[in-house]
Every structure is written in C-alpha cells, then in structure tokens.
Amino acid sequence: MGPLLASGIMAGVAGLLVFLVAHHIWIKPIWSILPAGLLMAAVGGLAVAWSYFELSDHLPSRPWTVPAYMALIAATLAPAAVLGQLRPALVDVADMSIRPGDGTTVAVRFMLELVLTAALVGGVAGRLISHSLKGSIATAAAGVAFALGPGHNIPLLGSTPAAAKGLALLALIVFVSTLILVEGTAWLSRR
C-alpha cells in the first residue's frame, strides 16, 4: 500500500506542477497558488490512489491501464463539461470574477453541475468496475478530487472560447497524473 500512496501523492503534485507550468506559458503565471495547491494536490492524489487501489484488479493490464483510468476520469468530468458547453460562463472570463449578486448561483451551480455529477458518475463507475461499495465510494471521492482540482474551471468557463483551452489543459494534467500514478505504483512496488 505504501508504493500506491506515494505514487498518489506524486501524481497529484505532478498534476499541479504541470498545471502551473502550462498556465504560466499558455495563460499567465499563477505561482501564488503553489503552497495551498500542494496540500490540495497531495490529498487529491491520495483519493485517486484509493480509487486506483480498489479498481486495479478490474482494470486492463499495463500498458492499457493508463488509457483505461484516463477514460474513467474523463467519464466523471464529462457531465460537467457537457453542461458547461450548454451554459454561459459562471464568471466574468475577462478577470475571472463573480458578477455582483451571482455568488449564490455560482456556488450552487458549481456544486451541482461539477462536484455532484463527478461524485455520482465516479460512484456508479466505481461500483460497475469493482462490484463493491468501497470501489464506489473511493471512485466517487476521486471524482470529487479531480473536479475540485484540475476540473474546477469547467463550469466557470462555460461555453466561452477559453473553455477549449481549459479542457486541453485538463487533458494534459489527467494524462501526466495518471501515468505517474500507474507507472509509479508499478515501479515502486518492484523495488
């Protein structure tokens, strides 16, 4: 279990660093979020590692494990991405601010359209894959971790042109963090 937990933390931190570097190059520097982001990435990485642990016996063998787990993550975030494309942005994209009087609406839609859908899809997928309640709960938690972490901009950007850039950045983060989780676990388990 130790290699899996270490890989989960490494995957979360790597995802955060990919996000910060890509954001710096492609959008603008936001390195000020690094301290809080490290804690959130480590906790999110542990949640994703727990899901991977519960599902790993039911996933395809390597090298197909990475694309299979990436597909699972994409499925957990897909409802929010679809809803985001059907609605305007929750924030003023020019400065990423919440419009006056929209705070409650933003919070409710963020929770319902992103966090709740990721938890529900993750829970159902975890149950279908693992045939266990633990797999369902773990994958629901991983869905929430990805929603609050790298997926947080999905509803905020809505159907604006910035959403495509956000989804591309999300895909890069999911790829790197999943690769590190799967291959890191395998490598550390052999040592």
Secondary structure, DSSP 8 states (H G I E B T S, - for coil): -HHHHHHHHHHHHHHHHHHHHHHHHHT---GGGHHHHHHHHHHHHHHHHHHHHHHGGGS--TTSHHHHHHHHHHHHHHHHHHHHHHS--SSBTTTTB--TT-HHHHHHHHIIIIIIHHHHHHHHHHHHHH-SHHHHHHHHHHHHHHHHTTTTHHHHHTTSHHHHHHHHHHHHHHHHHHHHHHHHHHHHHH-
